[in-house]
Amino acid sequence: MPLDQDPVDYPSEKEMSFLDHLEELRWHVVRSAFAIVIFMIVAFAFTPWIFDNIVFAPSKPSFPTFQALCRLGEITGAKDKLCVEEIPFKIQSRYMTGQFTMQFLSAFVIGLILAFPYVFWEIWRFIKPGLHIKERLVTRGAVFWVTFLFTLGILFGYYVLCPMSIWFFSSYTISDVIVNEFDITSYVQTIVALVFGSGLLFQLPIVVYFLTKIGMLTPQFMRTYRKHAVVVILILAALITPPDPLSQTIIAVPLYVLYEVSIFVSAAVIRNKRKREEAEERAGQAGA
């Protein structure tokens, strides 16, 4: 049974006071926080392995993305340009609490990512009782699609944005006398921003779906302001990526694709809404 379908209905029909709602929300938050903490503890226990094989992996030429580029270079005859033989930089910790702080941050982000499906499910369980029956039917599968898009964004950020950004900044130099030695704080925060930010931005079709459902957005509006959307996408890409054209382009292109997909999502919502209205109108005329 999918996570967003419960075997029993929610107690939405009974009246609940404001304090009852707060109490219910509190327990949803507590359970979500508990799930995140559990995964954080696991991440703390495996910190050396996580940093060597996950956090620092995009900075190694053996990373799958660099290997794929090298194979592409061999096929296209551009091996010298696409193969990454070395990523010249060192990681340092210049603050006394630097390594501990980054261990905590990394554990928290990993815990949040792994617990995300459950956390969203808890949030959805709190929201769902306030929906009408028809609204529950049309939002069936929300947990699955939100989790799917979030996971897709996380993978894109980790396997595309991170290695490309690391390679660009480690190779970028304005003088041979300057050696790239990045602080662990800067490195981990960049990885977190790219990966988690990409996961959130990939929720665009879901946001468009719900905005269309409540009548705040239409496919005509999205088509009319497509050029403005491109500017917004470029700004968002600049905010969540390091300040280089390569990283911004890499995140902006899939975001624009998601925008175009969102137009089709919005159009499908409008089309299904019209079909239901026509069916209800025909049923009303037949009943009369």
Secondary structure as GFF3:
##gff-version 3
##sequence-region A 1 288
A	DSSP	alpha_helix	18	45	.	.	.	ID=ss1
A	DSSP	alpha_helix	47	50	.	.	.	ID=ss2
A	DSSP	pi_helix	51	55	.	.	.	ID=ss3
A	DSSP	three_ten_helix	57	59	.	.	.	ID=ss4
A	DSSP	alpha_helix	64	76	.	.	.	ID=ss5
A	DSSP	alpha_helix	79	82	.	.	.	ID=ss6
A	DSSP	beta_strand	90	92	.	.	.	ID=ss7
A	DSSP	alpha_helix	98	127	.	.	.	ID=ss8
A	DSSP	three_ten_helix	128	130	.	.	.	ID=ss9
A	DSSP	alpha_helix	133	138	.	.	.	ID=ss10
A	DSSP	alpha_helix	142	156	.	.	.	ID=ss11
A	DSSP	pi_helix	157	161	.	.	.	ID=ss12
A	DSSP	alpha_helix	162	171	.	.	.	ID=ss13
A	DSSP	beta_strand	181	183	.	.	.	ID=ss14
A	DSSP	alpha_helix	184	201	.	.	.	ID=ss15
A	DSSP	alpha_helix	204	213	.	.	.	ID=ss16
A	DSSP	alpha_helix	219	224	.	.	.	ID=ss17
A	DSSP	alpha_helix	226	240	.	.	.	ID=ss18
A	DSSP	alpha_helix	245	287	.	.	.	ID=ss19
###
